[in-house]
Amino acid sequence: MTTAGIDLISFYTPQYFLDLKTLAEKRGVDYNKFSVGIGQEKMAIPPPDEDIVTMAASAAKPILDQTDPSEIELLLFGTESGVDQSKAAAMFAHGLLKLPTRCRAFELKEACYAGTAALQMAIPWAIRNPGKKALVLASDIARYDLGSPGEPTQGAGAIAMLVSANPRILAIDPESGLYASDVMDFWRPNYRDEAVVDGKYSMRVYIAALEEAWRQYHTLSGHGFADMARFCYHLPFTKMAEKAHARLAKTAGIKDLTPDDLEHQIGESLRYNRITGNTYAASLYEGLCSLLDNCTEDLAEKRLALFSYGSGCMGEFFSGVLQSDYKKHLYSAAHKNFLDNRTELTYQQYEDIFQLGCPTDGGDHTFAQYRTGPYRMKGISQHKRLYEALT
Ligand code: CAA
């Protein structure tokens, strides 16, 4: 049977961050609440000339550098933080990445689930189109009100995945457990830049979605908890994954999950999110990159479990098998390089960037140049976003 899945995967996060020690001090909160209670240390902050499009294009650049663009006939962009009510972020990315006109390109939305929606749409397409590639982008900027409980979970980042038949990294299994339910746990009306959230309720719904999706997945696939070499979760903050995993183990009949088991089964997948914050649609796949980059054990031919969650809400439990040479096709060194070389912001710089907003007056605005990836937004003119490639 032809398999399909992730052929290449690349992650990008902005070059600036706020240390949560700085935020804790400013808000008069014990830092341990952030570092231990929610499991976060830093949050990535995009500068004014970076948005979801430039982040996604920056994530995709290493993939495009080694792929014939004419093979890419499907471009899917999953995001919660779209930049236009009408034009898909996929179109802006299509232009920046110089993809061919023979391409089906559009944007998908269901909060943090949109990246998985895109991946799962791309898989049957890849099986039907052998030799062709789909480019799946997931990119988000997580914003909550200043001083709100959600503030320390903010973050930003993007994932690019090349999806094809006979993939080099992860062949996705056909079975999925699905959970859709009309709830108001986290949402963002069109007139708001910051999400509105019922935090505790959102955590309960996440767990309910996980349990139901797991039961279905287990019944459909016959795979059990012990068949999984590692587990990757949607990561609004790392403690959420720890709570979710403990609950999943219990649901699956594992009575004695120790802290060492927890660390072994999910620890490596949490490293990046701890220092970037929530990347919404990208976060599950940021966790996958974190696992693949940081795991010293060879997981070739082993099965990974993945749980995707988008508020509102949609949950999906699925799995994939790592391919024999997957390690040769990772961008681990590039990820390490930019994560190790980020610039720390002061609290005031963070708040200034937060308050800046995008000009909405229809005038001509040129943006100062900050540290970015290979693409930046150089300005806005007549309500049009203007992007440029730096290399
Ligand atoms: N030392 C150590 N731990 C401490 C502490 C201290 N000094 N002070 C508090 N804590 C612990 C608390 O005991 C608590 O732990 P438990 O949950 O294990 O009890 C934890 O720190 C958090 O403390 P609070 O419950 O008081 O936190 P809060 O009410 O201020 O906010 C939150 C927590 C609700 C998650 C908030 O950050 C939030 O609203 N986040 C956004 C919503 C979110 O991420 N939801 C997740 C599910 S929805 C989803 O996944 C989609 C998405 O991406 C948004």
Residues whose N, C-alpha, C, O or C-beta is under 5 A from the ligand:
A	BS01	CAA	D30 N32 K33 V36 G37 I38 C112 P149 G150 T153 F186 V197 G199 K200 S202 M203 Y206 P236 Y309 S311
